[in-house]
Structures are given as C-alpha cells and as structure tokens.
Amino acid sequence: MKIAVTGASGHVGTNLCRMLIEEGFSVKALIHSSTLGLENLDLELVRGDINSESDLKNLCRGCETVFNLAACISIRRKDDACIRTNAESCVTLISAAKSEGVRRIIHFSSIHAFNHEPMNHILDETRELALDSTASYDRSKALGQKIMLDASSSELEVVVLNPTAIVGPCDYKPSLIGNAVIRFYKGQNPTLIPGGYNWVDVRDICRAAINSINKGRPGQCYLLGGSWQSLETLAGAISQLGGHKVPAITLPMWLAGVGAIFLNLHATVSGTTPLYTPMSLEALKFGHRNISSLKAAKELEFVSRPFAQTMTDTISWFRQIRYI
C-alpha cells in the first residue's frame, strides 16, 4: 500500500514515516522546506504547499491513504496562519484526495479542538468542539476537525485523531515541547510554573495512527492521551536523567502572567518564539486531568507507555544526536 504523509518533517511525521517504512509501506512525504529527520529514508519526497491543490493532487496520486499531519502550532492567542493551515487546507486536501481516488484520510487534530469545560467531568470524544474559542489554534483545530468529519463518506473515509501533548524521540527540529525539555536539561528555565499537561509518547500516537488504516471507523474521532504530569514532575524526571537540578522557585500564576506579556512583546520584535505566553499559561493552568482514551484503546488497540519510559528514551535520543 502506498501512503501519503503531509507534515512529514514534524515530530510526529518523522516518527510515522519511519514506522510506516519499517512495516513495509511505500511512503510519499509532502515537504514544504526542511527535510531534516527524513534524510536517507526510503521514501518519495514531494515538494509543495499544504494549501496548493495541485501540489496535494501530486502527493495523493497513486496513494490509498493520506495521513494529514501538517499544522500550524501556535501559542499566541491570535495567529492568522492557524486558520489557513489547520482548517482551510482541509478543504483543499479533501478535494485533491477525491480527485485522485484516495480511500481514506487519517487527520491529526488535537485535544485542544474540544472544549475543556466542565473540568470536573471526564473529557472524551462526546465533548463539543471549541469552535468559539478565542485562541486561534484551538478554534482552527476544531474547525479543521469539523470540516474533515463532515466530509467523511463511502467515497472518502475520514478518521480523526486527537492527541494530547506529544513528547518523545526523533524530535529533530525540535518541537515546542522538545525545546522545553532541552531548556530544562540545560538549566535554562530558572523557575517553574504551576500546572501541567497530559503527556503522550509520539511512538504510541504513531502506532494508533497506523492501526487506524484498517481499524478506525469512518466519521469517528479518537482521543489519544497518556498521563497528566506537572511541570515540576517533568523537570524532576529530566534532572534524574542527568539534567540540571529542578528550579527551586515556582512563580505564582499571576506573576508568570505579567512576565509572559513582556516575553511575548520581545518575541514579536525579535521574530522568535516566546518561552511562554498568556495562552500557554492558561493551557498549563486549565489542562484537563481526566482525559479518556478508552475508545481508542478498544477500537485502535491504543496503549500509552509509562511517562518515565518516555522521558528516558527522549533524553537518551537528544543526547545521542548531541542536542544536549
């Protein structure tokens, strides 16, 4: 079977391409600019843009399944690029896939596509989409998910996956989370912030994604989560694996919020990514602690490995390629 992958050079993409090749699939990978992490892999590189229908037709040609991983991940509240990449491109991909006879699209959405309130109830696939969110990323992922699921039919089957915060090896660029891990290891984060995330291993996400080729039900979405861990626990795990000591100071959230304003302004002027923003602080503070992946476990055979194992493998890989 020939498989197409958008967003192939991202953290999930590089892991997924490797796993697909190892299992005997033929892979076509859409590349916009960077091939980092894909060098020397036995796959076909297709240069193009996620919003170009002609480029997507070229990618889809001869493929039975498309994994749609391309995304704009933003921790700024307002980011116009999110809608273009995370939602509008879905319409283009659906059209291209239909014209080239693709059987199935497996679309990567996010836990942030769902409303997290109420916080005292289990968060599962029955939650309403965050279509009215004031955060561009959340709203765009919710809209992209809706577009994809509404398009699912006997002509073109669509399955949606909703991972939580992804961490793990083969993070070449690295990702926002990968950068945070590196900063903790090097002692570049002088303080801690209250809160945490639900962390999931990138390899477990990819395993569930490949299982979705035959096991995922068309028109359905699947939450893929691991375990909720605080930033203090993350920093502690990194310290035990040879990294810098856990920061001794934990800023109150209100003070971190004040600092985020200035970090955001500095990043805007310098054209860099801020260490954290008011939106990322909100995600830390209100990250849901009771996320259910029972549907994915039952239907996709999804299994999430222990957080400690993920961190051990992640630090080992960053050390191996001399990022730390």
Backbone hydrogen bonds in HBPLUS format (Angstrom, degrees):
<---DONOR---> <-ACCEPTOR-->    atom                        ^
c    i                          cat <-CA-CA->   ^        H-A-AA   ^      H-
h    n   atom  resd res      DA  || num        DHA   H-A  angle D-A-AA Bond
n    s   type  num  typ     dist DA aas  dist angle  dist       angle   num
A0026-SER N   A0001-MET O   3.16 MM  25  6.26 168.1  2.17 150.1 152.9     1
A0064-GLU N   A0002-LYS O   3.15 MM  62  6.13 156.3  2.21 158.1 159.1     2
A0003-ILE N   A0026-SER O   2.68 MM  23  6.00 165.8  1.70 170.2 173.8     3
A0028-LYS N   A0003-ILE O   2.79 MM  25  6.15 156.1  1.85 159.7 165.3     4
A0004-ALA N   A0065-THR O   2.96 MM  61  6.35 167.4  1.98 157.1 161.1     5
A0067-PHE N   A0004-ALA O   2.79 MM  63  6.15 166.7  1.80 158.0 159.3     6
A0005-VAL N   A0028-LYS O   2.83 MM  23  6.23 145.7  1.95 162.7 171.6     7
A0030-LEU N   A0005-VAL O   2.86 MM  25  6.12 171.4  1.86 162.3 164.9     8
A0006-THR N   A0067-PHE O   2.94 MM  61  6.35 165.5  1.96 169.8 174.6     9
A0069-LEU N   A0006-THR O   3.27 MM  63  5.27 142.1  2.42 110.5 116.8    10
A0010-GLY N   A0007-GLY O   3.27 MM   3  5.74 167.5  2.28 116.0 119.3    11
A0014-THR N   A0010-GLY O   2.90 MM   4  6.00 167.6  1.92 156.9 157.0    12
A0016-LEU N   A0012-VAL O   2.77 MM   4  5.93 162.0  1.80 158.2 164.3    13
A0017-CYS N   A0013-GLY O   2.87 MM   4  5.98 169.0  1.89 154.6 157.3    14
A0018-ARG N   A0014-THR O   3.28 MM   4  6.32 160.9  2.32 136.5 141.6    15
A0019-MET N   A0015-ASN O   3.06 MM   4  6.27 161.4  2.10 148.7 153.8    16
A0020-LEU N   A0016-LEU O   2.85 MM   4  6.03 162.8  1.88 158.3 162.9    17
A0021-ILE N   A0017-CYS O   3.01 MM   4  6.15 165.6  2.03 151.5 155.0    18
A0022-GLU N   A0018-ARG O   2.94 MM   4  6.12 160.9  1.98 149.2 155.0    19
A0023-GLU N   A0019-MET O   3.10 MM   4  6.28 136.3  2.30 139.1 149.8    20
A0023-GLU N   A0020-LEU O   3.14 MM   3  5.19 130.0  2.40  94.6 107.8    21
A0025-PHE N   A0020-LEU O   3.00 MM   5  5.36 159.6  2.05 153.3 146.8    22
A0024-GLY N   A0021-ILE O   3.03 MM   3  5.17 163.7  2.05 110.6 113.3    23
A0044-GLU N   A0027-VAL O   2.89 MM  17  6.24 172.7  1.90 159.6 161.1    24
A0029-ALA N   A0044-GLU O   2.76 MM  15  6.10 163.4  1.79 163.0 168.5    25
A0046-VAL N   A0029-ALA O   2.79 MM  17  5.80 164.5  1.82 157.5 153.6    26
A0031-ILE N   A0046-VAL O   2.80 MM  15  5.90 162.9  1.83 148.6 151.5    27
A0048-GLY N   A0031-ILE O   2.97 MM  17  6.07 153.5  2.04 144.0 147.6    28
A0038-LEU N   A0035-THR O   2.90 MM   3  5.45 161.1  1.94 143.2 145.0    29
A0041-LEU N   A0038-LEU O   3.23 MM   3  5.69 152.0  2.32 135.3 132.3    30
A0043-LEU N   A0041-LEU O   2.92 MM   2  5.70 127.0  2.21 109.5  93.7    31
A0052-SER N   A0049-ASP O   3.08 MM   3  5.33 167.6  2.10 114.9 117.2    32
A0056-LEU N   A0052-SER O   3.01 MM   4  6.25 155.1  2.07 148.1 155.5    33
A0057-LYS N   A0053-GLU O   2.83 MM   4  6.02 148.7  1.92 147.5 156.0    34
A0058-ASN N   A0054-SER O   3.11 MM   4  6.30 155.4  2.17 141.6 147.7    35
A0059-LEU N   A0055-ASP O   3.01 MM   4  6.31 149.3  2.11 141.1 149.8    36
A0060-CYS N   A0056-LEU O   2.86 MM   4  6.05 163.1  1.89 150.4 154.3    37
A0061-ARG N   A0057-LYS O   2.97 MM   4  5.94 136.9  2.16 145.9 155.6    38
A0063-CYS N   A0060-CYS O   2.89 MM   3  5.35 161.2  1.92 143.5 142.0    39
A0103-ARG N   A0064-GLU O   2.82 MM  39  5.19 141.7  1.97 126.7 138.6    40
A0104-ARG N   A0064-GLU O   3.17 MM  40  6.64 153.3  2.24 153.4 160.6    41
A0066-VAL N   A0104-ARG O   2.92 MM  38  6.41 153.2  1.99 153.6 162.5    42
A0106-ILE N   A0066-VAL O   2.79 MM  40  6.17 165.3  1.81 161.7 166.3    43
A0068-ASN N   A0106-ILE O   2.92 MM  38  6.16 159.3  1.97 141.3 147.9    44
A0108-PHE N   A0068-ASN O   3.06 MM  40  6.00 171.8  2.06 152.8 152.3    45
A0136-SER N   A0077-ARG O   2.75 MM  59  5.71 167.3  1.77 149.0 153.4    46
A0082-CYS N   A0079-ASP O   3.08 MM   3  5.84 155.6  2.14 120.4 126.4    47
A0085-THR N   A0081-ALA O   3.04 MM   4  6.13 167.9  2.05 153.9 157.0    48
A0086-ASN N   A0082-CYS O   2.72 MM   4  5.47 160.0  1.76 151.1 158.3    49
A0087-ALA N   A0083-ILE O   3.06 MM   4  5.14 145.1  2.19 127.8 133.6    50
A0088-GLU N   A0083-ILE O   2.91 MM   5  6.21 167.8  1.92 162.5 166.5    51
A0089-SER N   A0084-ARG O   3.17 MM   5  6.25 131.8  2.41 142.5 153.8    52
A0090-CYS N   A0087-ALA O   2.96 MM   3  5.35 141.3  2.11 108.2 119.5    53
A0091-VAL N   A0088-GLU O   3.20 MM   3  5.60 129.6  2.47 106.0 116.6    54
A0093-LEU N   A0089-SER O   2.85 MM   4  6.08 159.0  1.89 151.5 157.1    55
A0094-ILE N   A0090-CYS O   2.97 MM   4  6.11 161.8  2.00 148.9 153.4    56
A0095-SER N   A0091-VAL O   3.18 MM   4  6.40 162.3  2.21 146.7 150.9    57
A0096-ALA N   A0092-THR O   3.00 MM   4  6.24 163.7  2.03 151.1 155.7    58
A0097-ALA N   A0093-LEU O   2.80 MM   4  5.90 163.5  1.83 154.9 159.7    59
A0098-LYS N   A0094-ILE O   3.01 MM   4  6.15 162.0  2.04 149.4 153.8    60
A0099-SER N   A0095-SER O   3.11 MM   4  6.28 161.0  2.15 147.2 152.3    61
A0100-GLU N   A0096-ALA O   3.13 MM   4  6.32 135.3  2.34 141.7 152.8    62
A0100-GLU N   A0097-ALA O   3.25 MM   3  5.25 132.8  2.49  94.3 106.6    63
A0102-VAL N   A0097-ALA O   2.96 MM   5  5.09 165.3  1.99 151.8 149.8    64
A0101-GLY N   A0098-LYS O   3.23 MM   3  5.20 165.0  2.26 103.5 107.8    65
A0157-GLU N   A0103-ARG O   2.99 MM  54  6.21 157.2  2.05 157.7 150.8    66
A0105-ILE N   A0157-GLU O   2.82 MM  52  6.31 155.6  1.88 159.9 167.4    67
A0159-VAL N   A0105-ILE O   2.94 MM  54  6.37 159.7  1.98 162.1 168.2    68
A0107-HIS N   A0159-VAL O   2.79 MM  52  6.17 152.9  1.87 165.4 169.2    69
A0161-LEU N   A0107-HIS O   2.87 MM  54  6.22 160.1  1.91 162.3 166.0    70
A0109-SER N   A0161-LEU O   2.72 MM  52  5.71 164.2  1.74 165.2 170.8    71
A0113-ALA N   A0110-SER O   3.06 MM   3  5.44 164.7  2.09 109.7 114.0    72
A0111-ILE N   A0163-PRO O   2.97 MM  52  5.70 133.8  2.19 161.0 149.3    73
A0114-PHE N   A0111-ILE O   3.26 MM   3  6.00 169.2  2.27 117.8 121.1    74
A0130-ALA N   A0113-ALA O   2.73 MM  17  5.44 162.7  1.76 139.1 141.2    75
A0115-ASN N   A0128-GLU O   2.95 MM  13  5.92 168.2  1.97 166.2 164.2    76
A0123-LEU N   A0290-ASN O   2.96 MM 167  6.27 169.5  1.97 159.8 163.3    77
A0292-SER N   A0123-LEU O   2.99 MM 169  6.10 170.1  2.00 155.9 158.1    78
A0127-ARG N   A0124-ASP O   3.21 MM   3  6.06 172.1  2.22 126.5 128.1    79
A0133-SER N   A0130-ALA O   3.25 MM   3  5.30 166.3  2.27 109.6 110.6    80
A0139-ARG N   A0135-ALA O   3.02 MM   4  6.17 175.3  2.02 165.2 166.7    81
A0140-SER N   A0136-SER O   2.88 MM   4  5.90 158.5  1.92 148.3 154.7    82
A0141-LYS N   A0137-TYR O   2.97 MM   4  6.16 157.8  2.02 153.5 158.9    83
A0142-ALA N   A0138-ASP O   3.02 MM   4  6.20 155.7  2.08 148.3 155.2    84
A0143-LEU N   A0139-ARG O   2.92 MM   4  6.14 159.7  1.97 148.9 154.4    85
A0144-GLY N   A0140-SER O   2.88 MM   4  6.01 161.7  1.91 145.6 151.1    86
A0145-GLN N   A0141-LYS O   2.98 MM   4  6.07 153.7  2.05 140.4 147.3    87
A0146-LYS N   A0142-ALA O   3.01 MM   4  6.26 156.9  2.07 146.2 152.4    88
A0147-ILE N   A0143-LEU O   2.92 MM   4  6.17 164.0  1.95 154.5 158.5    89
A0148-MET N   A0144-GLY O   3.03 MM   4  6.20 160.5  2.07 145.8 151.0    90
A0149-LEU N   A0145-GLN O   2.93 MM   4  6.12 173.6  1.93 156.9 158.4    91
A0150-ASP N   A0146-LYS O   2.88 MM   4  5.90 159.7  1.92 150.8 156.8    92
A0151-ALA N   A0147-ILE O   3.25 MM   4  6.31 131.4  2.50 134.4 145.5    93
A0151-ALA N   A0148-MET O   3.11 MM   3  5.25 136.1  2.31  98.9 111.1    94
A0152-SER N   A0149-LEU O   3.24 MM   3  5.30 154.1  2.31 101.6 109.1    95
A0153-SER N   A0156-LEU O   2.91 MM   3  5.18 160.2  1.95 125.9 131.9    96
A0219-GLY N   A0158-VAL O   2.70 MM  61  5.58 161.8  1.73 161.3 166.8    97
A0160-VAL N   A0220-GLN O   3.02 MM  60  6.30 172.2  2.03 154.6 156.3    98
A0222-TYR N   A0160-VAL O   2.88 MM  62  6.33 137.2  2.07 141.7 154.5    99
A0162-ASN N   A0222-TYR O   2.74 MM  60  5.81 162.8  1.77 157.6 152.8   100
A0224-LEU N   A0162-ASN O   2.94 MM  62  5.76 167.6  1.95 126.6 127.5   101
A0164-THR N   A0224-LEU O   3.09 MM  60  6.38 132.8  2.32 163.2 153.5   102
A0165-ALA N   A0198-ASN O   2.99 MM  33  5.95 145.5  2.11 177.1 171.8   103
A0200-VAL N   A0165-ALA O   2.87 MM  35  6.03 151.4  1.95 157.4 157.4   104
A0167-VAL N   A0200-VAL O   3.05 MM  33  6.21 157.9  2.10 157.7 161.3   105
A0202-VAL N   A0167-VAL O   2.98 MM  35  5.77 146.9  2.09 142.2 147.4   106
A0179-ASN N   A0175-SER O   2.81 MM   4  6.03 154.9  1.87 150.6 156.8   107
A0180-ALA N   A0176-LEU O   3.09 MM   4  6.37 147.6  2.20 138.6 147.1   108
A0180-ALA N   A0177-ILE O   3.07 MM   3  4.99 116.0  2.50  92.6 108.3   109
A0181-VAL N   A0177-ILE O   2.99 MM   4  6.34 154.4  2.06 151.9 158.4   110
A0182-ILE N   A0178-GLY O   3.03 MM   4  6.31 159.9  2.07 149.5 154.6   111
A0183-ARG N   A0179-ASN O   2.91 MM   4  6.13 156.6  1.96 148.0 154.5   112
A0184-PHE N   A0180-ALA O   2.99 MM   4  6.24 156.8  2.05 148.9 154.6   113
A0185-TYR N   A0181-VAL O   2.97 MM   4  6.21 158.8  2.02 148.3 154.7   114
A0186-LYS N   A0182-ILE O   2.96 MM   4  6.19 154.0  2.03 149.5 155.9   115
A0188-GLN N   A0183-ARG O   2.76 MM   5  4.84 156.2  1.82 153.1 152.1   116
A0187-GLY N   A0184-PHE O   3.17 MM   3  5.04 152.9  2.25  97.7 105.9   117
A0244-HIS N   A0185-TYR O   2.90 MM  59  5.16 146.1  2.02 117.6 128.7   118
A0192-LEU N   A0249-ILE O   2.79 MM  57  6.15 163.1  1.82 153.3 159.3   119
A0251-LEU N   A0192-LEU O   2.93 MM  59  6.20 153.7  2.00 159.8 152.6   120
A0231-LEU N   A0195-GLY O   3.08 MM  36  6.48 154.3  2.15 159.1 152.3   121
A0196-GLY N   A0284-LEU O   3.25 MM  88  4.95 146.8  2.36 131.4 124.0   122
A0197-TYR N   A0229-GLN O   3.21 MM  32  5.86 144.2  2.34 160.1 152.0   123
A0229-GLN N   A0197-TYR O   2.87 MM  32  5.86 156.6  1.92 169.7 167.8   124
A0199-TRP N   A0227-SER O   2.90 MM  28  5.59 157.8  1.95 146.6 139.2   125
A0227-SER N   A0199-TRP O   3.13 MM  28  5.59 144.4  2.26 148.3 151.7   126
A0204-ASP N   A0201-ASP O   3.07 MM   3  5.41 128.4  2.35 105.3 118.1   127
A0205-ILE N   A0201-ASP O   3.17 MM   4  6.55 150.3  2.26 149.6 158.4   128
A0206-CYS N   A0202-VAL O   3.02 MM   4  6.30 158.6  2.07 147.1 152.2   129
A0207-ARG N   A0203-ARG O   3.01 MM   4  6.19 150.3  2.10 138.8 146.8   130
A0208-ALA N   A0204-ASP O   3.14 MM   4  6.32 161.0  2.18 143.4 147.6   131
A0209-ALA N   A0205-ILE O   2.92 MM   4  6.18 149.2  2.02 145.2 154.9   132
A0210-ILE N   A0206-CYS O   2.98 MM   4  6.23 160.9  2.02 151.7 154.7   133
A0211-ASN N   A0207-ARG O   3.04 MM   4  6.28 156.6  2.10 145.2 152.2   134
A0212-SER N   A0208-ALA O   2.97 MM   4  6.18 129.5  2.23 136.5 149.8   135
A0212-SER N   A0209-ALA O   3.03 MM   3  5.01 130.4  2.28  92.9 106.9   136
A0213-ILE N   A0210-ILE O   3.14 MM   3  5.59 158.0  2.19 110.5 116.8   137
A0215-LYS N   A0211-ASN O   2.87 MM   4  5.76 156.5  1.92 155.6 161.3   138
A0216-GLY N   A0212-SER O   3.26 MM   4  4.20 148.3  2.37  97.0 104.8   139
A0220-GLN N   A0217-ARG O   3.18 MM   3  5.69 137.0  2.38 145.7 142.7   140
A0234-LEU N   A0230-SER O   3.04 MM   4  6.39 157.0  2.10 146.4 152.8   141
A0235-ALA N   A0231-LEU O   2.84 MM   4  6.06 167.1  1.86 151.6 154.6   142
A0236-GLY N   A0232-GLU O   2.86 MM   4  6.01 149.8  1.95 142.3 151.4   143
A0237-ALA N   A0233-THR O   2.91 MM   4  6.14 154.6  1.97 149.0 154.8   144
A0238-ILE N   A0234-LEU O   3.06 MM   4  6.34 159.2  2.11 151.3 156.8   145
A0239-SER N   A0235-ALA O   2.93 MM   4  6.13 153.4  2.00 144.6 152.0   146
A0240-GLN N   A0236-GLY O   3.01 MM   4  6.23 157.4  2.06 147.7 153.0   147
A0241-LEU N   A0237-ALA O   3.20 MM   4  6.40 129.0  2.47 135.3 148.1   148
A0241-LEU N   A0238-ILE O   3.14 MM   3  5.10 135.4  2.35  94.5 107.0   149
A0243-GLY N   A0238-ILE O   2.94 MM   5  5.34 149.7  2.04 146.0 141.8   150
A0242-GLY N   A0239-SER O   3.12 MM   3  5.38 153.9  2.19 114.5 114.5   151
A0255-LEU N   A0252-PRO O   3.08 MM   3  5.50 123.1  2.41 108.1 121.3   152
A0256-ALA N   A0252-PRO O   3.04 MM   4  6.35 160.1  2.08 156.9 163.3   153
A0257-GLY N   A0253-MET O   2.91 MM   4  6.08 145.8  2.03 142.4 151.7   154
A0258-VAL N   A0254-TRP O   3.20 MM   4  6.53 144.8  2.33 137.4 145.3   155
A0259-GLY N   A0255-LEU O   3.07 MM   4  6.42 162.0  2.11 149.9 154.2   156
A0260-ALA N   A0256-ALA O   2.86 MM   4  6.07 145.6  1.98 144.5 154.5   157
A0263-LEU N   A0259-GLY O   2.97 MM   4  6.25 159.3  2.01 153.3 160.1   158
A0264-ASN N   A0260-ALA O   2.85 MM   4  5.89 154.1  1.91 145.1 151.8   159
A0265-LEU N   A0261-ILE O   3.09 MM   4  6.33 153.7  2.16 141.3 148.1   160
A0266-HIS N   A0262-PHE O   2.96 MM   4  6.15 161.4  1.99 148.5 153.5   161
A0267-ALA N   A0263-LEU O   2.95 MM   4  6.13 157.5  2.00 145.3 151.5   162
A0268-THR N   A0264-ASN O   2.98 MM   4  6.18 150.7  2.07 144.3 152.2   163
A0269-VAL N   A0265-LEU O   3.09 MM   4  6.36 159.2  2.14 150.1 154.6   164
A0270-SER N   A0266-HIS O   2.89 MM   4  6.05 161.6  1.92 151.9 157.6   165
A0271-GLY N   A0267-ALA O   2.76 MM   4  5.49 124.1  2.07 138.3 149.5   166
A0272-THR N   A0267-ALA O   3.09 MM   5  4.78 136.4  2.28 128.3 136.6   167
A0281-LEU N   A0277-THR O   2.95 MM   4  6.20 155.0  2.01 156.8 164.2   168
A0282-GLU N   A0278-PRO O   3.05 MM   4  6.23 148.3  2.16 138.1 146.4   169
A0283-ALA N   A0279-MET O   2.99 MM   4  6.34 150.0  2.08 144.5 152.6   170
A0284-LEU N   A0280-SER O   2.99 MM   4  6.26 151.1  2.07 142.5 149.8   171
A0285-LYS N   A0281-LEU O   2.88 MM   4  6.12 161.4  1.92 150.7 155.7   172
A0286-PHE N   A0282-GLU O   2.85 MM   4  5.93 160.6  1.89 150.9 156.0   173
A0287-GLY N   A0283-ALA O   2.80 MM   4  5.23 101.8  2.41 134.9 144.8   174
A0297-ALA N   A0293-SER O   2.91 MM   4  6.15 155.0  1.97 152.5 160.6   175
A0298-LYS N   A0294-LEU O   2.96 MM   4  6.10 154.7  2.02 147.3 153.0   176
A0299-GLU N   A0295-LYS O   2.92 MM   4  6.06 167.0  1.94 152.8 156.6   177
A0300-LEU N   A0296-ALA O   2.75 MM   4  4.99 148.5  1.85 129.5 139.8   178
A0302-PHE N   A0296-ALA O   3.23 MM   6  5.48 170.2  2.24 119.1 119.4   179
A0309-GLN N   A0306-PRO O   3.15 MM   3  5.44 123.2  2.48 102.9 116.0   180
A0310-THR N   A0306-PRO O   3.20 MM   4  6.57 158.4  2.24 151.0 157.0   181
A0311-MET N   A0307-PHE O   2.98 MM   4  6.28 162.1  2.01 157.2 161.3   182
A0312-THR N   A0308-ALA O   3.02 MM   4  6.19 156.4  2.08 145.1 151.6   183
A0313-ASP N   A0309-GLN O   3.03 MM   4  6.25 165.6  2.05 153.4 156.3   184
A0314-THR N   A0310-THR O   2.88 MM   4  6.03 151.6  1.96 147.7 156.6   185
A0315-ILE N   A0311-MET O   2.98 MM   4  6.06 175.5  1.98 153.5 154.2   186
A0316-SER N   A0312-THR O   3.06 MM   4  6.12 158.5  2.11 143.0 149.8   187
A0317-TRP N   A0313-ASP O   2.99 MM   4  6.12 151.0  2.08 139.9 147.0   188
A0318-PHE N   A0314-THR O   2.96 MM   4  6.25 167.1  1.97 156.6 159.7   189
A0319-ARG N   A0315-ILE O   2.93 MM   4  6.05 153.4  2.00 147.5 155.1   190
A0320-GLN N   A0316-SER O   2.91 MM   4  6.06 148.8  2.01 139.2 148.3   191
A0321-ILE N   A0317-TRP O   3.11 MM   4  6.43 152.9  2.19 154.5 159.0   192
A0323-TYR N   A0318-PHE O   2.84 MM   5  5.13 160.4  1.88 161.1 160.1   193
A0322-ARG N   A0319-ARG O   3.09 MM   3  4.85 157.2  2.14  99.7 105.8   194
